[in-house]
Amino acid sequence: MKLSPFQWAAGVSLVLLSVALPHAMLTAHSAARERAVTPRGDLGSDEKSIVQLFDRAKDSVVFISTSERVQDLWSRNVYSVPKGTGSGFIWDDQGHVVTNFHVIQNASEANVKLSDGRSYKAKLVGASPRHDMAVLKINTGFHKPDPVPLGTSKDLRVGQFVYAIGNPFGLDWTMTRGIVSALDRSLEGEGGGQIDHLIQTDAAINPGNSGGPLLDSAGRLIGINTAIYSPSGSSAGIGFSIPVDTVNRVVPQLINQGKYIRPVLGIQVDESINHRLVSATRTEGVFVLRVQSSSEADKAGLKGISLKPNGEVVPGDVIVAINGNRMTGADRLLSYLDEQRVGDQVTLTVRRENTTKELKLKLQAEQ
């Protein structure tokens, strides 16, 4: 074997020492080397539980690679070229796989690889860009991996241990450990709007971890790893996960309907316009710009902005609160409605001119 300069120098030093040292010292040296490779014994109870968690969960975590079709400008031939990689996890025994929307965004093909080496072409079932979630489906035959057990996120506490499993930088089935660093963080979503109630963790999350599960110490799903805050592009100890309570609300709709149908009031609002109106009028709330005809909001009597014959703008209603929860902007209103269900009755606190009134209405499905 050809030695590198460093290895070779180390090898010469060892030969010289073996000539110069007395026999007793060589014997002691050999004994020390034997002691150094003695097995360490059983793992501690904490280590055992972490090893068992990984062993139970890894088969439910998948590696996702995507490709896109490109056309050669000269030959007009179409080729499939690699686009990116990410992670995901088995949702149910029907072969549904959950991942981030941005993992498969703009891809023409997706391939799912299981921990046992089996690889399958995946079909897109549904996606919600606003929530940065997508559902794929694979046909796993008779040997289906177990789904990830579901936990809850509403009862998470800052400081509790969490575990992330995924494929950072293409290094398959890697686990990192950290804690819940903060709760109720918000980020701009891939499809516009705001994703609320995100879990912040210091568990190392890097490119390729996207779409992988965040687990609690019992191995239950508590979130989907979706983003990191990092000037360098690598883990800086600030990662974000979509909470499982949101996942559990969105994924069933993606499987059954192919898309997420949001509950709405039947009004038009806009965050940038709302910000300007709040600054101009010094009135906090959500300005109703327009009310859809025959909508639930129309039936309840909500009023949007109108124009007088002379062109003067007449302000409409300002939604101050919903079910007692203050509405500080249009994004906050849409995010709150997103946590409800179509058909739920809500109570709006509305400011109209100089009076405040309450209106009750049912949430309708987004058209």
C-alpha positions in Angstrom: 0.0 0.0 0.0 1.4 3.4 -0.9 1.6 5.7 2.1 0.8 9.4 2.1 3.7 11.6 3.4 2.1 11.9 6.8 1.3 8.2 7.1 4.8 7.3 5.9 6.5 9.6 8.5 4.4 8.1 11.2 5.4 4.6 10.1 9.1 5.4 10.2 8.8 6.9 13.7 7.2 3.7 15.0 10.1 1.5 13.6 12.7 3.7 15.2 11.0 3.6 18.5 10.7 -0.1 18.4 14.5 -0.4 18.1 15.3 2.0 20.9 12.8 1.1 23.6 13.6 -1.6 26.2 11.6 -4.8 26.1 9.6 -4.0 29.2 8.4 -0.7 27.8 7.5 -2.4 24.5 5.4 -5.0 26.5 3.7 -2.2 28.4 3.0 -0.4 25.1 1.5 -3.5 23.6 -0.7 -4.0 26.6 -1.9 -0.4 26.4 -2.8 -0.9 22.8 -4.8 -4.0 23.7 -6.7 -2.1 26.4 -7.5 0.7 23.9 -9.5 -1.6 21.7 -11.4 -3.4 24.4 -15.2 -3.2 23.8 -16.8 -0.5 26.0 -19.7 -2.6 27.2 -23.4 -1.9 27.2 -24.8 1.4 26.1 -26.4 3.7 28.7 -30.2 3.7 29.0 -30.4 7.1 27.3 -28.2 6.0 24.4 -30.3 2.8 24.0 -33.5 4.7 23.8 -32.1 6.9 21.1 -30.7 4.0 19.1 -34.1 2.2 19.4 -35.9 5.4 18.2 -33.7 5.6 15.1 -34.1 1.9 14.4 -37.9 2.1 14.6 -38.2 5.3 12.6 -35.7 5.0 9.8 -37.7 2.5 7.7 -40.5 5.0 7.6 -38.3 7.8 6.2 -37.6 8.0 2.5 -35.0 9.6 0.2 -36.6 11.7 -2.7 -34.7 12.6 -5.8 -36.3 14.6 -8.6 -35.6 15.3 -12.2 -36.9 17.6 -14.9 -37.2 17.3 -18.6 -35.1 19.6 -20.8 -34.9 19.9 -24.5 -31.6 20.2 -26.5 -31.9 23.3 -28.6 -29.9 21.8 -31.4 -31.2 18.2 -31.7 -34.7 18.9 -30.2 -34.2 15.7 -28.1 -35.8 15.7 -24.6 -33.6 14.6 -21.7 -34.3 13.9 -18.1 -31.7 15.6 -15.8 -31.4 15.5 -12.0 -33.0 18.5 -10.3 -32.7 18.0 -6.5 -33.0 15.8 -3.5 -35.0 15.8 -0.3 -36.6 13.7 2.4 -40.1 12.4 3.1 -41.9 9.9 5.2 -44.5 7.2 4.8 -48.0 8.5 5.8 -50.2 5.4 5.6 -50.3 1.8 4.4 -51.6 2.9 1.0 -48.1 4.1 0.0 -48.7 7.8 0.5 -45.5 9.8 1.1 -45.5 13.3 2.6 -42.8 15.8 1.8 -42.3 19.6 1.3 -43.8 21.2 -1.8 -40.5 22.9 -2.5 -38.8 19.5 -2.8 -40.9 18.5 -5.8 -41.7 22.0 -7.2 -41.2 22.3 -11.0 -40.0 18.6 -11.2 -41.3 16.4 -13.9 -40.4 13.1 -12.1 -39.8 12.0 -8.6 -38.2 8.9 -7.3 -38.6 7.5 -3.8 -36.0 5.3 -2.2 -36.7 3.2 0.9 -34.1 2.4 3.6 -33.9 -1.2 2.3 -32.7 0.0 -1.1 -36.0 -0.5 -3.0 -36.7 2.4 -5.3 -40.0 3.5 -6.9 -41.3 6.1 -9.3 -43.7 8.3 -7.4 -47.0 9.9 -8.6 -48.0 13.4 -7.3 -51.3 13.1 -5.5 -51.8 16.6 -4.3 -50.0 19.8 -3.1 -50.5 22.9 -1.0 -47.9 25.5 -1.9 -49.2 27.8 0.9 -48.4 25.2 3.5 -45.3 23.9 1.7 -46.7 20.4 1.7 -47.1 17.7 -1.0 -48.2 14.1 -1.1 -46.7 11.5 -3.4 -47.8 7.9 -3.9 -45.7 4.8 -4.5 -46.7 1.1 -5.1 -44.7 -0.8 -2.5 -46.3 -4.2 -3.2 -46.5 -6.6 -0.2 -43.7 -5.2 1.9 -45.0 -1.8 3.0 -42.9 0.1 5.5 -44.7 1.2 8.6 -46.2 4.8 8.7 -44.7 7.3 11.1 -46.8 7.3 14.3 -48.6 10.7 14.7 -48.1 12.9 17.7 -49.5 16.3 18.5 -47.9 19.8 18.4 -50.3 21.9 20.5 -48.8 20.6 23.7 -45.1 21.0 22.8 -42.9 22.7 25.3 -39.7 24.7 24.8 -36.8 22.7 25.9 -38.1 19.2 25.1 -35.9 16.9 23.0 -36.6 16.4 19.3 -35.0 14.3 16.6 -34.7 15.0 12.9 -34.2 12.1 10.4 -33.4 12.8 6.7 -30.9 13.0 4.0 -28.8 16.1 4.4 -26.5 16.8 1.4 -27.5 13.4 0.1 -26.1 11.6 3.1 -28.9 9.1 3.5 -30.7 8.3 6.8 -29.0 10.7 9.1 -30.3 11.6 12.6 -29.6 14.7 14.6 -30.9 15.6 18.1 -31.8 19.0 19.6 -34.5 20.7 21.5 -37.6 22.8 20.8 -36.0 26.2 20.8 -39.2 28.2 20.3 -42.8 27.9 19.2 -45.3 29.9 17.1 -42.7 31.2 14.6 -43.9 32.5 11.2 -42.3 32.4 7.8 -43.3 33.4 4.3 -44.6 30.3 2.5 -43.4 29.0 -0.9 -46.8 29.7 -2.4 -47.3 33.2 -0.8 -48.9 34.0 2.4 -47.6 33.1 5.8 -47.0 29.8 7.6 -47.8 30.2 11.2 -47.1 28.1 14.4 -43.8 26.8 13.1 -41.6 24.9 15.5 -38.1 26.3 15.9 -35.4 23.8 16.8 -31.6 23.6 17.1 -31.4 20.1 15.8 -29.1 20.2 12.8 -31.2 20.6 9.6 -29.4 21.0 6.3 -30.3 21.0 2.6 -31.7 17.6 1.9 -33.5 17.4 5.3 -36.5 19.2 3.8 -39.6 17.1 4.0 -38.2 14.8 6.6 -39.9 14.2 10.0 -39.2 15.9 13.3 -39.9 13.4 16.1 -40.4 13.6 19.8 -38.6 11.3 22.3 -41.3 8.6 21.8 -40.7 8.5 18.0 -44.0 10.3 17.2 -44.3 12.8 14.3 -44.5 16.4 15.6 -43.4 18.3 12.5 -42.0 18.4 9.0 -38.6 19.9 8.6 -39.0 22.7 6.1 -36.5 25.6 6.4 -33.4 26.8 8.1 -32.1 30.3 8.9 -28.5 30.4 7.8 -26.2 33.0 6.1 -24.0 30.1 4.8 -26.7 27.7 3.6 -25.8 25.1 6.3 -27.2 24.6 9.7 -26.7 27.5 12.1 -28.8 26.0 14.8 -32.1 27.6 13.7 -34.4 25.3 11.8 -38.1 25.4 11.3 -40.7 22.6 11.1 -44.4 22.6 10.1 -46.3 21.4 13.2 -48.1 18.1 12.9 -51.5 19.6 13.8 -51.3 21.5 10.6 -50.0 18.5 8.7 -52.9 16.4 10.0 -55.4 19.0 8.8 -53.9 19.5 5.3 -52.7 16.0 4.2 -56.0 14.2 4.3 -57.5 16.8 2.0 -54.5 16.5 -0.4 -55.1 12.7 -0.5 -58.9 12.9 -0.9 -59.2 16.0 -3.1 -55.8 16.7 -4.6 -55.7 20.2 -3.1 -56.4 22.0 0.1 -59.7 23.8 0.2 -59.4 26.7 2.5 -62.3 28.0 4.7 -63.0 31.7 3.8 -65.4 34.5 4.7 -66.3 35.5 1.1 -64.4 38.8 1.2 -61.4 40.3 -0.5 -58.5 41.5 1.6 -54.9 42.4 0.7 -51.9 42.7 3.1 -50.1 45.5 1.3 -53.2 47.6 0.8 -54.3 46.9 4.4 -50.9 48.1 5.7 -51.3 51.4 3.9 -54.9 51.9 5.1 -53.9 51.1 8.7 -51.1 53.7 8.5 -53.3 56.3 6.9 -56.3 55.9 9.2 -54.5 54.8 12.4 -57.1 52.1 12.7 -55.9 48.6 13.5 -57.7 45.6 11.9 -58.4 44.1 8.5 -60.1 46.4 5.9 -62.8 44.6 3.8 -62.1 45.7 0.2 -64.9 43.8 -1.5 -67.7 41.4 -0.5 -68.5 38.6 -2.9 -72.1 38.5 -4.0 -74.3 35.9 -2.3 -71.4 34.8 -0.1 -71.7 34.1 3.6 -70.2 37.6 4.3 -72.8 39.2 2.0 -75.6 37.4 3.8 -74.2 38.5 7.2 -74.2 42.2 6.0 -70.5 42.9 5.7 -69.7 45.9 3.7 -66.6 46.6 1.5 -65.2 49.8 0.1 -67.5 51.8 -2.1 -67.5 54.9 -4.3 -69.8 57.9 -4.2 -71.0 59.4 -7.5 -68.4 62.1 -7.2 -65.6 59.5 -6.9 -65.1 59.8 -3.2 -64.0 56.5 -1.5 -66.2 55.3 1.3 -64.4 53.0 3.7 -66.0 49.7 4.4 -66.0 47.5 7.5 -62.8 46.8 9.4 -62.6 43.3 11.0 -61.1 43.9 14.5 -61.3 40.3 15.8 -62.6 36.8 15.0 -63.9 34.7 17.9 -62.3 37.2 20.2 -58.8 36.9 18.6 -57.4 40.2 17.4 -56.8 40.5 13.7 -53.6 42.6 13.1 -53.5 42.2 9.3 -54.8 40.4 6.3 -52.2 37.6 6.6 -53.1 37.1 10.2 -56.8 36.8 9.2 -56.1 34.2 6.5 -53.9 32.2 8.8 -56.5 32.1 11.5 -59.2 31.0 9.1 -56.9 28.3 7.8 -57.0 26.7 11.3 -60.8 26.4 11.1 -63.0 24.2 9.0 -65.6 24.8 6.3 -69.0 25.1 7.9 -67.7 26.4 11.2 -69.6 29.4 12.7 -67.4 32.4 13.6 -68.2 35.7 15.3 -66.7 38.8 13.7 -66.0 42.0 15.7 -66.5 44.7 13.1 -65.8 48.5 13.2 -68.2 50.4 10.9 -67.7 54.1 10.9 -67.7 55.0 14.7 -69.5 52.0 16.0 -68.5 48.4 16.8 -70.8 45.4 16.2 -70.7 41.7 16.1 -71.7 39.5 13.1 -72.0 35.7 13.0 -71.5 33.7 9.9 -70.5 30.3 8.6 -67.2 29.7 6.8 -67.5 28.7 3.2 -65.2 26.8 0.9 -62.8 28.8 -1.2 -64.0 28.8 -4.8 
